[in-house]
Amino acid sequence: MNVVKDTIQFGSSTIDFRLEYSDRKSLGITVTPEMEVLIKAPVDTPIEKVKEKIRKKAPWIIRQQNFFLSFQPKTPPRKYVSGETHLYLGRQYRLKVISDKLIVKNEEVKLKGQFLEVHTLNRQRVKELVDNWYFVKAKEKIRPLAEKLFENFTRKNNLSLIPFHFSLRKMPTRWGSCTPKGKIILNPELIKAPKACIEYVIVHELCHLIHHHHTQKFIDLQTREMKDWEKWKMKLEKLLA
């Protein structure tokens, strides 16, 4: 398979694309959740013809990239020192690292009032302990939420034969995914967002059980399932920016 990587300029935007030539009759354009632009074209299609097609579709390509961009976790890097803020279910907590030998009996992380307390004698382990705490909380809070929404969605849309599969996995560029067989994968970083933001991502992924692409039918279904999804989408973008 002949593969070409190239770029076009559209106004102030630069569109990088990956072109694959294959035995097909028409030219197709796809924008992946990782915002990569994939072009599949018939063998011997002139590169200028390909670029012309991309320019015509550029507004749509940019809209799709911006849409997927909203699903990228954007929380800035943390130093994991006392005083900085960390989110949990949409609320801010101030990190408090306790390393006093007279106080620390076991390594642990816990919420106490407005503080996220980390008890450890080894300050190099603060990040690891906090990450593990977030993951445990994500499993504890998100799984039952996903299970309930999955049950309601499949019942309403006559998809009850699809089994429920759920897992958490850190993904650098996505909040979640859902396979046609009902396997839901969510980013544990979502535990930092309000419950409604988490519900929005789950509903979004569940809608892919019926519509695999972000067509108008997909948007209509998502709106039926969650009328105020745009509000929580924006909240998610702003909160974890």
KEVEX-151524 format. One record per residue: residue in one letter; chain; x, y, z of N, C-alpha, C in turn. Coordinates in steps of 0.05 Angstrom, whole numbers. Layout:
<nodes>
- a|A|X|Y|Z|X|Y|Z|X|Y|Z
...
</nodes>
This chain:
<nodes>
- m|A|17|-24|0|0|0|0|18|25|0
- n|A|12|43|-18|27|68|-21|16|89|-1
- v|A|33|99|17|24|118|37|40|144|34
- v|A|26|166|35|39|193|32|29|210|55
- k|A|48|226|67|41|246|87|46|273|75
- d|A|26|291|78|29|318|66|13|338|82
- t|A|13|362|74|0|384|88|-13|404|69
- i|A|-36|415|76|-47|438|61|-52|461|81
- q|A|-54|485|70|-60|508|86|-88|517|79
- f|A|-105|522|100|-132|532|96|-136|555|114
- g|A|-133|579|103|-134|603|119|-111|603|138
- s|A|-117|606|164|-95|606|184|-91|578|195
- s|A|-106|558|185|-103|530|195|-86|513|177
- t|A|-69|497|189|-53|477|175|-65|450|179
- i|A|-71|436|157|-83|409|159|-63|389|149
- d|A|-53|373|168|-35|351|162|-52|326|155
- f|A|-45|312|135|-61|288|128|-44|265|119
- r|A|-55|241|122|-42|216|114|-58|205|91
- l|A|-46|201|68|-59|192|44|-51|163|38
- e|A|-71|146|35|-67|118|28|-80|112|1
- y|A|-64|102|-17|-74|94|-44|-82|65|-42
- s|A|-106|58|-53|-114|31|-53|-133|25|-76
- d|A|-140|0|-79|-158|-8|-101|-187|-1|-94
- r|A|-194|24|-98|-221|33|-93|-230|53|-114
- k|A|-256|59|-115|-266|76|-137|-269|105|-129
- s|A|-272|111|-103|-277|138|-95|-257|147|-73
- l|A|-256|173|-69|-238|185|-49|-253|189|-23
- g|A|-242|180|-1|-256|183|25|-239|197|45
- i|A|-251|213|63|-237|229|83|-249|221|110
- t|A|-231|215|129|-238|208|156|-222|224|176
- v|A|-235|234|197|-220|247|219|-223|229|244
- t|A|-200|219|254|-200|200|276|-204|215|303
- p|A|-211|201|324|-213|214|351|-187|226|360
- e|A|-164|217|348|-138|229|354|-133|253|337
- m|A|-154|262|321|-153|285|304|-135|282|280
- e|A|-128|257|273|-112|252|249|-131|251|225
- v|A|-122|264|203|-138|264|179|-128|242|160
- l|A|-145|223|154|-138|200|137|-152|202|110
- i|A|-138|200|89|-149|202|62|-144|175|48
- k|A|-165|163|37|-162|139|21|-171|146|-7
- a|A|-153|141|-26|-158|149|-54|-152|126|-73
- p|A|-165|126|-97|-158|106|-117|-129|109|-126
- v|A|-118|87|-134|-90|87|-144|-88|107|-167
- d|A|-66|121|-168|-60|140|-190|-76|166|-188
- t|A|-90|171|-166|-104|197|-163|-82|219|-159
- p|A|-82|240|-176|-62|261|-173|-64|274|-146
- i|A|-41|280|-134|-40|292|-107|-55|319|-107
- e|A|-54|334|-128|-68|360|-129|-98|357|-128
- k|A|-108|335|-140|-137|330|-138|-144|323|-109
- v|A|-127|308|-96|-131|301|-68|-132|326|-51
- k|A|-113|344|-55|-111|368|-39|-135|387|-45
- e|A|-145|387|-70|-168|403|-76|-193|393|-61
- k|A|-195|366|-59|-218|355|-45|-216|362|-15
- i|A|-191|361|-4|-187|367|24|-195|396|30
- r|A|-187|414|12|-193|443|15|-224|447|16
- k|A|-238|432|-1|-267|435|-2|-280|425|24
- k|A|-267|405|35|-278|393|60|-265|405|85
- a|A|-247|424|82|-232|435|104|-250|445|127
- p|A|-271|460|122|-288|469|145|-299|446|161
- w|A|-308|425|148|-318|401|162|-295|387|177
- i|A|-271|385|165|-248|372|178|-241|387|204
- i|A|-241|414|202|-233|430|226|-255|427|248
- r|A|-280|427|240|-302|423|259|-299|396|274
- q|A|-292|375|259|-289|349|271|-265|348|290
- q|A|-243|361|282|-220|362|299|-226|377|325
- n|A|-240|399|322|-248|415|346|-266|399|364
- f|A|-284|383|352|-302|366|368|-286|346|384
- f|A|-268|332|371|-252|312|385|-233|325|405
- l|A|-225|349|400|-207|363|418|-220|367|445
- s|A|-247|369|445|-262|373|470|-260|348|488
- f|A|-253|325|476|-251|301|492|-223|296|502
- q|A|-205|314|497|-178|310|507|-174|319|535
- p|A|-164|303|553|-158|312|579|-138|335|578
- k|A|-144|357|593|-127|380|590|-116|390|617
- t|A|-119|373|638|-109|382|664|-79|388|663
- p|A|-71|411|671|-42|418|670|-26|401|689
- p|A|0|398|684|17|382|702|17|392|730
- r|A|17|373|749|17|381|777|45|374|789
- k|A|52|389|810|78|384|823|75|367|848
- y|A|50|362|856|44|345|879|58|354|905
- v|A|54|380|910|65|392|935|42|404|950
- s|A|45|407|976|24|419|993|16|447|983
- g|A|-10|452|982|-20|478|975|-32|479|947
- e|A|-24|461|928|-37|463|902|-64|449|903
- t|A|-81|456|884|-109|446|884|-111|422|865
- h|A|-128|404|873|-135|380|857|-165|376|857
- l|A|-175|367|834|-204|364|831|-214|336|838
- y|A|-238|335|849|-251|309|853|-281|314|851
- l|A|-293|301|831|-322|304|825|-330|333|822
- g|A|-312|349|810|-319|376|804|-312|396|825
- r|A|-304|387|848|-297|405|870|-267|406|874
- q|A|-257|429|883|-229|433|887|-221|427|916
- y|A|-199|412|919|-188|405|945|-159|413|945
- r|A|-150|423|968|-122|432|970|-105|408|980
- l|A|-84|402|966|-67|380|973|-51|386|999
- k|A|-51|366|1016|-36|369|1042|-19|344|1046
- v|A|7|347|1042|25|324|1045|35|323|1074
- i|A|30|301|1087|37|297|1115|60|276|1116
- s|A|83|285|1126|107|267|1127|119|265|1155
- d|A|103|273|1174|113|272|1202|113|244|1212
- k|A|136|234|1221|138|206|1231|119|201|1254
- l|A|113|221|1269|96|218|1293|67|215|1285
- i|A|60|223|1261|32|222|1251|27|200|1232
- v|A|46|196|1213|43|176|1192|47|148|1202
- k|A|26|133|1202|27|105|1211|28|86|1186
- n|A|11|93|1166|10|79|1141|7|98|1118
- e|A|17|90|1095|13|108|1071|-17|107|1064
- e|A|-28|130|1060|-56|132|1053|-63|159|1041
- v|A|-85|160|1026|-96|185|1015|-125|187|1024
- k|A|-133|210|1034|-161|213|1042|-170|242|1041
- l|A|-196|245|1037|-208|271|1037|-214|279|1066
- k|A|-207|302|1074|-213|312|1101|-220|341|1099
- g|A|-246|347|1101|-255|375|1097|-249|384|1069
- q|A|-235|406|1067|-228|417|1041|-200|408|1031
- f|A|-189|388|1045|-162|379|1038|-162|350|1027
- l|A|-143|346|1010|-136|319|1000|-110|312|1014
- e|A|-112|296|1035|-89|290|1051|-74|266|1041
- v|A|-47|268|1039|-30|246|1031|-11|240|1054
- h|A|-13|217|1066|5|209|1088|26|191|1077
- t|A|51|200|1077|74|184|1068|100|196|1078
- l|A|119|179|1084|145|188|1093|163|193|1069
- n|A|154|184|1046|170|187|1021|155|206|1002
- r|A|164|231|1001|151|251|984|153|245|954
- q|A|170|227|946|172|219|918|149|202|910
- r|A|134|192|929|111|174|923|84|188|923
- v|A|84|214|928|59|228|930|43|225|904
- k|A|55|230|881|40|228|856|29|200|852
- e|A|45|180|857|36|152|853|12|146|872
- l|A|14|155|897|-8|150|916|-34|164|908
- v|A|-31|190|898|-54|205|890|-67|192|865
- d|A|-50|184|846|-60|171|821|-75|146|828
- n|A|-64|130|846|-77|105|854|-104|111|867
- w|A|-105|131|884|-129|139|898|-151|147|877
- y|A|-143|163|858|-162|171|837|-173|147|822
- f|A|-155|128|816|-164|104|801|-184|88|817
- v|A|-178|84|842|-197|69|860|-224|83|861
- k|A|-223|109|865|-248|125|866|-263|124|840
- a|A|-248|124|817|-261|123|791|-276|96|788
- k|A|-263|74|796|-276|48|795|-300|47|813
- e|A|-298|59|836|-319|58|856|-343|74|848
- k|A|-339|98|836|-360|116|829|-371|114|800
- i|A|-352|109|781|-360|110|753|-373|84|744
- r|A|-363|62|753|-375|36|743|-405|34|748
- p|A|-415|38|773|-444|36|777|-460|56|760
- l|A|-448|80|756|-461|100|740|-463|90|711
- a|A|-441|80|700|-441|69|673|-460|46|670
- e|A|-461|29|690|-478|5|689|-508|13|688
- k|A|-515|33|704|-543|43|704|-551|56|678
- l|A|-533|73|667|-539|86|642|-540|66|619
- f|A|-522|47|619|-522|26|599|-548|10|599
- e|A|-557|3|623|-582|-12|625|-606|4|615
- n|A|-607|29|622|-629|46|612|-628|50|582
- f|A|-604|55|572|-601|60|543|-608|36|527
- t|A|-598|13|534|-603|-11|518|-632|-19|519
- r|A|-645|-15|542|-674|-22|544|-690|-3|527
- k|A|-685|23|528|-701|42|512|-697|38|482
- n|A|-673|29|474|-667|27|446|-667|-2|436
- n|A|-679|-20|451|-681|-48|443|-654|-61|437
- l|A|-635|-56|454|-609|-68|451|-602|-86|475
- s|A|-622|-97|487|-618|-111|512|-601|-136|510
- l|A|-596|-146|486|-580|-170|482|-550|-164|484
- i|A|-543|-138|483|-515|-131|484|-505|-132|513
- p|A|-484|-148|519|-475|-150|547|-459|-125|555
- f|A|-459|-120|581|-445|-97|592|-416|-104|598
- h|A|-398|-89|586|-369|-92|592|-358|-65|599
- f|A|-344|-63|621|-334|-37|630|-305|-39|639
- s|A|-289|-19|632|-261|-19|642|-252|10|642
- l|A|-231|15|658|-219|41|660|-191|39|648
- r|A|-184|60|633|-157|60|621|-148|89|615
- k|A|-125|96|624|-115|123|619|-111|126|589
- m|A|-122|147|578|-119|153|549|-110|182|546
- p|A|-88|187|533|-78|215|532|-95|233|515
- t|A|-111|223|496|-126|241|478|-156|236|477
- r|A|-166|218|495|-194|212|494|-206|209|522
- w|A|-232|216|525|-245|212|550|-258|184|551
- g|A|-264|173|528|-277|146|529|-280|134|501
- s|A|-289|109|501|-294|96|475|-315|74|481
- c|A|-328|65|459|-348|44|462|-348|28|436
- t|A|-344|2|438|-344|-15|415|-372|-23|407
- p|A|-377|-32|382|-403|-41|374|-414|-64|391
- k|A|-397|-78|405|-405|-100|422|-411|-92|451
- g|A|-409|-65|455|-417|-55|482|-394|-53|502
- k|A|-370|-55|493|-347|-52|512|-341|-23|516
- i|A|-347|-13|540|-343|15|547|-316|19|561
- i|A|-299|36|551|-274|43|563|-274|72|570
- l|A|-270|79|595|-270|107|604|-244|115|617
- n|A|-236|140|613|-212|150|625|-217|156|654
- p|A|-201|145|672|-205|150|701|-202|179|709
- e|A|-190|195|692|-188|224|697|-215|237|700
- l|A|-236|224|689|-263|235|690|-273|238|719
- i|A|-260|224|738|-269|225|766|-264|253|777
- k|A|-249|269|763|-244|297|772|-267|316|764
- a|A|-284|307|746|-306|324|736|-332|318|751
- p|A|-351|337|749|-377|333|762|-391|308|751
- k|A|-409|297|766|-424|273|758|-437|276|731
- a|A|-450|299|725|-464|303|700|-445|303|676
- c|A|-420|312|680|-400|311|659|-393|282|652
- i|A|-391|266|673|-385|237|670|-408|224|655
- e|A|-432|231|663|-456|220|649|-456|228|620
- y|A|-449|252|614|-448|261|586|-429|244|569
- v|A|-405|239|580|-386|223|565|-397|194|561
- i|A|-409|183|582|-420|156|579|-442|155|559
- v|A|-460|174|560|-482|176|541|-472|179|512
- h|A|-452|196|509|-439|200|483|-429|173|472
- e|A|-415|158|489|-404|133|479|-426|112|474
- l|A|-447|112|490|-468|93|486|-483|98|460
- c|A|-485|123|452|-498|130|426|-483|118|402
- h|A|-457|112|407|-442|99|385|-450|70|381
- l|A|-466|59|400|-476|31|395|-495|31|372
- i|A|-507|54|366|-527|56|345|-516|71|321
- h|A|-502|93|326|-491|109|304|-460|111|309
- h|A|-445|99|291|-416|98|294|-402|124|289
- h|A|-415|142|274|-402|167|266|-419|190|277
- h|A|-406|214|278|-420|237|289|-437|251|269
- t|A|-458|237|260|-477|248|241|-499|263|255
- q|A|-517|275|240|-539|289|253|-557|269|269
- k|A|-559|245|259|-575|225|273|-562|219|300
- f|A|-536|218|301|-521|214|326|-527|237|345
- i|A|-525|261|336|-531|285|353|-559|285|363
- d|A|-578|277|345|-607|276|353|-611|256|375
- l|A|-598|232|372|-601|211|393|-589|220|419
- q|A|-565|233|418|-552|242|442|-569|263|456
- t|A|-583|280|441|-600|301|452|-625|288|466
- r|A|-635|267|453|-658|253|466|-650|240|492
- e|A|-626|230|493|-617|216|517|-608|236|539
- m|A|-598|259|531|-589|279|550|-593|307|538
- k|A|-615|319|545|-622|344|532|-602|367|536
- d|A|-589|367|559|-570|389|565|-541|381|562
- w|A|-536|362|543|-509|351|540|-489|373|533
- e|A|-497|393|517|-479|414|509|-468|430|533
- k|A|-486|434|553|-478|448|577|-455|433|592
- w|A|-458|407|594|-439|391|609|-414|386|592
- k|A|-417|386|566|-393|384|549|-375|409|553
- m|A|-388|432|553|-373|457|557|-361|458|585
- k|A|-376|448|605|-366|448|632|-341|431|634
- l|A|-342|408|621|-319|389|621|-295|402|609
- e|A|-299|416|586|-277|429|572|-264|451|590
- k|A|-281|467|603|-271|489|619|-258|480|645
- l|A|-271|460|657|-261|451|684|-234|438|682
- l|A|-230|422|662|-204|408|660|-186|420|639
- a|A|-189|446|634|-172|460|615|-146|468|629
</nodes>
